[in-house]
């Protein structure tokens, strides 16, 4: 998720209360926000989502949650995926009854999806849209 990391860097980095909303017409708005709780490994967590609307309700299409790691350089590791239009909610890493659970194959799917999504965000120029908003904002 290099595009998200680039946007985070331009925004001054992860911090509690971080909330970024990037409008980039004709694409769905992108929302990046710090989560109140740490991720499953105790690291800072981040939600990244595209939002649409259906019958007046906000719909995630998709939302992914990541832990922000710093070892060997900044990186994002997925642990949650949700798509409201498809009715899908998946945890690939979580704490369940006090135990760390890592569904390796699902985590790999989440990481691969995140890589593809990140490439789309790059091609759709979301980092540029964020920069323009900051300059005009």
Secondary structure, DSSP 8 states (H G I E B T S, - for coil): -HHHHHHHHHTTS--TT-EEEE--TTS--EEEEE-SS--TTSS-EEEEEEEEEETTEEEEEEEEEEEEE-TTS-EEEEEEEEETTTTEEEESEEEETTEEEE-HHHHHHHHHHHHHHHHHHHHTTHHHHHHHHHHH-
